[in-house]
Structures are given as C-alpha cells and as structure tokens.
Amino acid sequence: MEALPQVLAPRRPARVHLATPTPTVLRCEDGSRVAGNLQVISAAGGMLLLARPLDPHILVSLMFLSDGGPVLGQAEMLSPLSGTHQAFRFVSLDRKNRHNLHLGIQSHLAQNSAEERWIAKYRAALPQNRPPRRRTLKIVLSSVGFGMLVVVGVAYAFHFGFLK
C-alpha cells in the first residue's frame, strides 16, 4: 500500500455529506471488529457514527462500499467529537482503493451539482415577491390626490355654508 502524503495541501479536499449513512466495518489491530456508519467522506478522511468511540490515534482497517466501488484502507482514529461521532484520517490507500474513493466522491459532487442547478432553475422560474415600483407609486399618488380632494371639498362646504 502506498502511504498518503502528510504534507498539508494548499486546498482542503472536497467533503461529501452522505444523504444516507454508509455501513462501515473497522478492524482494529487486536483483531476486533467494530461496525459503524460513514456520514462524511473526503480524500483525506471522514466522520463515522459509532456505538461508542474508539481510542484516539489507534490504527484500523476501514472498509466501506462507495459509489465508485469498495474501499479498504488503513486509517487513524482521531479524537471523538461526541459520544457517537468520531473522525478519522486515511493513513494509506492503495491505488485501486484511492481510485474507488475518488470516483465515489466525484459521483456525490456531480449529484449535488445537478441538484443545485435544478434549485437555481426553479428559483429563477418563481415570480418575484416584490411588488412593482410603479404600482406602489400609483397607490401613493392616488392616496395624496384623494386626500387633497377631501380637503378641497371640506373647504368648499365651509365657504358656502353647507356645514354651519
């Protein structure tokens, strides 16, 4: 297996938040197995939902099925974020598994991109909720005109003694 470079990349790898958790199996160094669900994945690592967190910094073999195919690699468990959520980082992935992971991530990114385009198209088709300015201007001018008509009518009535 090829070791992944530990140098910090200038750009963080794309993260994919999975709509439905992906079943994952972890095999610890002592031979025990732990089942979990993968919730977030990137080329560098991800986030697991576990019944109970594992000790930080232990190495595990991580196995799951992505849209690109099965992925099997070595991972280091990081500090737990809660009683059920724990992050990990990939320590090594062979070429085939890295390719499967990359295909799975690209598949989700393309799906999200298509959904975002559909949402943008839908929003563009919705009528604008703002009333047109001309209509507002008509209402204001009509109200002012009506008010002036009332004032002139009252003044006329007082002048000719209709309201004495």
C-alpha positions as CSV (number, residue, x, y, z in Angstrom):
1,M,0.0,0.0,0.0
2,E,1.2,3.5,-0.8
3,A,1.4,5.9,2.1
4,L,-0.6,9.1,1.7
5,P,1.5,12.3,1.8
6,Q,1.3,14.0,5.1
7,V,2.0,17.5,3.8
8,L,-0.8,19.9,4.1
9,A,-2.3,20.6,0.7
10,P,-2.9,24.3,-0.2
11,R,-6.6,23.4,-0.7
12,R,-8.7,21.2,1.5
13,P,-10.1,18.1,-0.2
14,A,-13.8,18.2,-1.0
15,R,-16.1,16.8,1.7
16,V,-19.2,14.9,0.9
17,H,-22.0,14.7,3.5
18,L,-23.7,11.4,2.7
19,A,-27.5,11.6,2.5
20,T,-27.8,8.1,3.9
21,P,-25.1,6.8,6.2
22,T,-22.9,4.1,4.6
23,P,-22.3,0.9,6.6
24,T,-18.6,0.7,7.5
25,V,-16.6,-2.0,9.2
26,L,-13.4,-1.2,11.2
27,R,-10.9,-3.9,12.0
28,C,-8.7,-3.0,15.0
29,E,-5.1,-4.1,15.5
30,D,-6.2,-6.6,18.2
31,G,-8.5,-8.3,15.6
32,S,-11.8,-7.0,17.0
33,R,-14.4,-5.6,14.6
34,V,-16.5,-2.5,15.1
35,A,-19.5,-1.6,12.9
36,G,-20.4,2.0,12.2
37,N,-21.9,4.3,9.6
38,L,-19.9,6.7,7.4
39,Q,-21.5,10.1,7.4
40,V,-18.9,12.4,5.8
41,I,-16.1,11.4,3.5
42,S,-13.2,13.2,1.8
43,A,-9.9,12.1,0.2
44,A,-8.2,12.8,3.5
45,G,-10.6,11.0,5.9
46,G,-14.1,11.3,7.2
47,M,-16.6,11.1,10.0
48,L,-18.1,7.9,11.5
49,L,-21.1,7.3,13.6
50,L,-20.2,4.6,16.1
51,A,-22.0,3.0,19.1
52,R,-19.1,4.1,21.2
53,P,-15.9,5.9,20.2
54,L,-12.6,4.2,19.8
55,D,-9.4,5.3,21.4
56,P,-7.7,8.2,19.5
57,H,-4.6,7.5,17.5
58,I,-5.2,3.8,17.0
59,L,-4.8,2.4,13.6
60,V,-7.7,0.5,12.0
61,S,-8.5,-1.2,8.7
62,L,-11.5,0.6,7.4
63,M,-13.9,-1.0,4.8
64,F,-17.0,0.5,3.1
65,L,-18.7,0.5,-0.2
66,S,-18.7,3.8,-2.2
67,D,-20.4,4.6,-5.4
68,G,-17.1,4.0,-7.1
69,G,-16.6,0.6,-5.6
70,P,-15.3,-1.0,-2.4
71,V,-12.7,1.0,-0.4
72,L,-10.3,-0.7,2.0
73,G,-7.6,1.3,3.7
74,Q,-5.7,2.0,6.9
75,A,-6.9,4.9,9.0
76,E,-6.0,6.6,12.2
77,M,-8.8,7.4,14.5
78,L,-8.9,10.9,15.7
79,S,-10.3,12.4,19.0
80,P,-14.1,11.7,19.3
81,L,-16.3,14.8,18.7
82,S,-19.1,13.3,20.8
83,G,-20.2,10.0,22.3
84,T,-21.1,8.7,18.9
85,H,-19.2,10.7,16.3
86,Q,-15.5,10.2,15.6
87,A,-13.3,11.5,12.8
88,F,-10.6,9.5,11.1
89,R,-7.9,10.2,8.6
90,F,-6.6,7.9,6.0
91,V,-3.0,6.7,6.6
92,S,-2.7,4.5,3.5
93,L,-4.8,3.5,0.5
94,D,-3.5,1.5,-2.5
95,R,-4.1,2.9,-6.0
96,K,-7.3,0.9,-6.7
97,N,-9.0,1.9,-3.4
98,R,-7.9,5.6,-3.8
99,H,-9.4,5.5,-7.3
100,N,-12.7,3.9,-6.0
101,L,-12.8,6.6,-3.2
102,H,-12.2,9.4,-5.7
103,L,-15.0,8.0,-8.0
104,G,-17.4,7.8,-5.1
105,I,-16.7,11.4,-4.1
106,Q,-17.0,12.7,-7.6
107,S,-20.3,10.9,-8.0
108,H,-21.7,12.6,-5.0
109,L,-20.3,16.0,-6.0
110,A,-21.8,15.7,-9.5
111,Q,-25.2,14.7,-8.0
112,N,-25.1,17.7,-5.7
113,S,-24.2,20.0,-8.6
114,A,-27.1,18.7,-10.6
115,E,-29.4,19.3,-7.6
116,E,-28.1,22.8,-7.1
117,R,-28.6,23.6,-10.9
118,W,-32.2,22.4,-10.6
119,I,-32.8,24.5,-7.5
120,A,-31.4,27.6,-9.2
121,K,-33.6,27.0,-12.3
122,Y,-36.7,26.5,-10.0
123,R,-35.9,29.8,-8.1
124,A,-35.5,31.7,-11.3
125,A,-38.9,30.5,-12.5
126,L,-40.7,31.7,-9.4
127,P,-42.4,35.1,-9.7
128,Q,-40.7,37.8,-7.7
129,N,-42.4,38.6,-4.4
130,R,-41.6,42.3,-4.6
131,P,-44.5,44.5,-5.9
132,P,-43.5,46.6,-8.9
133,R,-42.5,50.2,-8.0
134,R,-45.0,51.7,-10.5
135,R,-47.9,50.1,-8.7
136,T,-46.6,51.4,-5.3
137,L,-46.2,54.9,-6.9
138,K,-49.8,54.8,-8.2
139,I,-51.1,53.9,-4.8
140,V,-49.2,56.8,-3.1
141,L,-50.2,59.3,-5.7
142,S,-53.9,58.2,-5.6
143,S,-53.9,58.5,-1.8
144,V,-52.5,62.0,-2.0
145,G,-54.9,63.0,-4.7
146,F,-57.9,61.6,-2.7
147,G,-56.7,63.4,0.4
148,M,-56.5,66.8,-1.5
149,L,-60.0,66.2,-2.9
150,V,-61.4,65.7,0.6
151,V,-59.6,68.8,1.9
152,V,-60.9,70.9,-1.0
153,G,-64.4,69.5,-0.6
154,V,-64.5,70.4,3.1
155,A,-63.2,73.9,2.4
156,Y,-65.8,74.4,-0.3
157,A,-68.5,73.2,2.1
158,F,-67.4,75.7,4.8
159,H,-67.1,78.5,2.3
160,F,-70.7,78.2,1.1
161,G,-72.1,77.4,4.5
162,F,-73.2,73.8,3.9
163,L,-71.6,72.7,7.2
164,K,-72.8,75.5,9.6
